[in-house]
Amino acid sequence: MRSLVQLVRAPAALTVLGDTVAGAAAAGKPMRGRRLLLPLSSAAFYWSGMALNDWADRELDAVERPERPIPSGRITPAGALAVAGGLTAAGLGLAAAGGGRDAVRVAVPLAAAVWAYDTVLKSTVAGPLGMAACRALDVLLGAGAESTRQALPAAVAVGGHTLGVTALSRGEVHGASPATAATALAGTALTTMTAIGGRSSSTRHRLGALAAAALYSATVGGAQYAARQDPSAATVRRATMAGIHGMVPLQAALAARRGSLLGALAVAAALPVARALSKKVSPT
């Protein structure tokens, strides 16, 4: 079981649950009843992507990360591929149960984007854009196809953050360039402004968004600034982890601004848990 947990980076799914919460808030759709299955659909797609990532990278990991489940022999390549396929099917099923056809119309391209990223795009210059598309679609999953327009700004914010984190993460093994880190830092500043800008439901919702955005900016921006000063592999790995965890306060800011303080609080509660569990199972 521990090998499976490591394969899918199970605890890291806590950082993806808020995507659909932010999307639902932007669309004005309460996250309750059967719609609570949508965050679980996000988690299933995330886990499928992690398993597929290790399947696709099995030869490279044998050299650079031999401790991972596949190169270490604890999970076979065929087993990892089966896990990825099963979790993708689970994600589609949960989306259908939680949001009906409206959600499935987003879930199908989301599943396709996950597989395209891990099997084709990841090692190309389009890799960061592919990952950004996955997370943007995950936000739209919470809104549904019919409310894409209302949720598009939130999806762009999450996708933009993902773009910077993914580009910088390419230096986790051999280090990055100061320019890449600086660009990611600039993207974080822009994402922060996007998260707090625009219409807000009320003053208290605006204040909630400001508080969450401040945490996001400090969590992610500080680590990326350190990577700009010292773009070594170790510093980049810390910045990447901060970027993954920083997704949570970003999601909370987006949800709070659009009227879902309860959703924002529920999302934010995942951050300390994700940080604690990352010490046992690395999210990268």
LINUR-V479960 format. One record per residue. N is the residue number from 0. NEAR is the number of other C-alpha atoms within 12 Angstrom. Layout:
BEGIN
n=N near=NEAR
n=N near=NEAR
END
This chain:
BEGIN
n=0 near=11
n=1 near=16
n=2 near=23
n=3 near=27
n=4 near=28
n=5 near=31
n=6 near=43
n=7 near=38
n=8 near=37
n=9 near=32
n=10 near=35
n=11 near=42
n=12 near=41
n=13 near=38
n=14 near=47
n=15 near=49
n=16 near=46
n=17 near=53
n=18 near=52
n=19 near=54
n=20 near=54
n=21 near=60
n=22 near=56
n=23 near=46
n=24 near=44
n=25 near=43
n=26 near=33
n=27 near=27
n=28 near=30
n=29 near=27
n=30 near=36
n=31 near=20
n=32 near=12
n=33 near=19
n=34 near=30
n=35 near=27
n=36 near=30
n=37 near=47
n=38 near=44
n=39 near=37
n=40 near=45
n=41 near=50
n=42 near=37
n=43 near=40
n=44 near=46
n=45 near=44
n=46 near=43
n=47 near=42
n=48 near=45
n=49 near=42
n=50 near=43
n=51 near=38
n=52 near=38
n=53 near=41
n=54 near=34
n=55 near=29
n=56 near=30
n=57 near=31
n=58 near=18
n=59 near=19
n=60 near=21
n=61 near=19
n=62 near=15
n=63 near=16
n=64 near=19
n=65 near=18
n=66 near=21
n=67 near=37
n=68 near=32
n=69 near=34
n=70 near=26
n=71 near=22
n=72 near=19
n=73 near=21
n=74 near=28
n=75 near=22
n=76 near=26
n=77 near=19
n=78 near=22
n=79 near=36
n=80 near=31
n=81 near=20
n=82 near=31
n=83 near=35
n=84 near=28
n=85 near=22
n=86 near=31
n=87 near=36
n=88 near=26
n=89 near=29
n=90 near=40
n=91 near=37
n=92 near=27
n=93 near=31
n=94 near=41
n=95 near=29
n=96 near=24
n=97 near=32
n=98 near=38
n=99 near=25
n=100 near=20
n=101 near=24
n=102 near=41
n=103 near=32
n=104 near=27
n=105 near=39
n=106 near=45
n=107 near=32
n=108 near=28
n=109 near=41
n=110 near=42
n=111 near=30
n=112 near=32
n=113 near=42
n=114 near=35
n=115 near=26
n=116 near=33
n=117 near=33
n=118 near=27
n=119 near=21
n=120 near=24
n=121 near=30
n=122 near=22
n=123 near=17
n=124 near=16
n=125 near=19
n=126 near=30
n=127 near=29
n=128 near=29
n=129 near=34
n=130 near=43
n=131 near=32
n=132 near=36
n=133 near=44
n=134 near=51
n=135 near=42
n=136 near=45
n=137 near=57
n=138 near=51
n=139 near=51
n=140 near=61
n=141 near=56
n=142 near=46
n=143 near=42
n=144 near=30
n=145 near=24
n=146 near=27
n=147 near=29
n=148 near=19
n=149 near=27
n=150 near=36
n=151 near=34
n=152 near=34
n=153 near=50
n=154 near=45
n=155 near=37
n=156 near=41
n=157 near=51
n=158 near=36
n=159 near=40
n=160 near=51
n=161 near=43
n=162 near=39
n=163 near=42
n=164 near=49
n=165 near=42
n=166 near=39
n=167 near=46
n=168 near=40
n=169 near=30
n=170 near=29
n=171 near=28
n=172 near=23
n=173 near=17
n=174 near=27
n=175 near=34
n=176 near=26
n=177 near=24
n=178 near=22
n=179 near=30
n=180 near=43
n=181 near=30
n=182 near=27
n=183 near=40
n=184 near=38
n=185 near=26
n=186 near=33
n=187 near=42
n=188 near=30
n=189 near=24
n=190 near=39
n=191 near=40
n=192 near=26
n=193 near=31
n=194 near=44
n=195 near=38
n=196 near=23
n=197 near=19
n=198 near=20
n=199 near=26
n=200 near=24
n=201 near=17
n=202 near=17
n=203 near=17
n=204 near=29
n=205 near=29
n=206 near=25
n=207 near=35
n=208 near=43
n=209 near=30
n=210 near=28
n=211 near=36
n=212 near=40
n=213 near=27
n=214 near=29
n=215 near=41
n=216 near=39
n=217 near=26
n=218 near=33
n=219 near=42
n=220 near=37
n=221 near=30
n=222 near=35
n=223 near=46
n=224 near=34
n=225 near=29
n=226 near=39
n=227 near=29
n=228 near=21
n=229 near=25
n=230 near=32
n=231 near=26
n=232 near=25
n=233 near=21
n=234 near=31
n=235 near=41
n=236 near=33
n=237 near=36
n=238 near=46
n=239 near=45
n=240 near=34
n=241 near=44
n=242 near=48
n=243 near=42
n=244 near=47
n=245 near=48
n=246 near=50
n=247 near=46
n=248 near=50
n=249 near=56
n=250 near=60
n=251 near=53
n=252 near=53
n=253 near=59
n=254 near=54
n=255 near=45
n=256 near=40
n=257 near=42
n=258 near=35
n=259 near=37
n=260 near=34
n=261 near=25
n=262 near=40
n=263 near=42
n=264 near=29
n=265 near=28
n=266 near=39
n=267 near=41
n=268 near=23
n=269 near=30
n=270 near=37
n=271 near=21
n=272 near=21
n=273 near=32
n=274 near=28
n=275 near=17
n=276 near=23
n=277 near=28
n=278 near=16
n=279 near=18
n=280 near=24
n=281 near=29
n=282 near=34
n=283 near=35
END
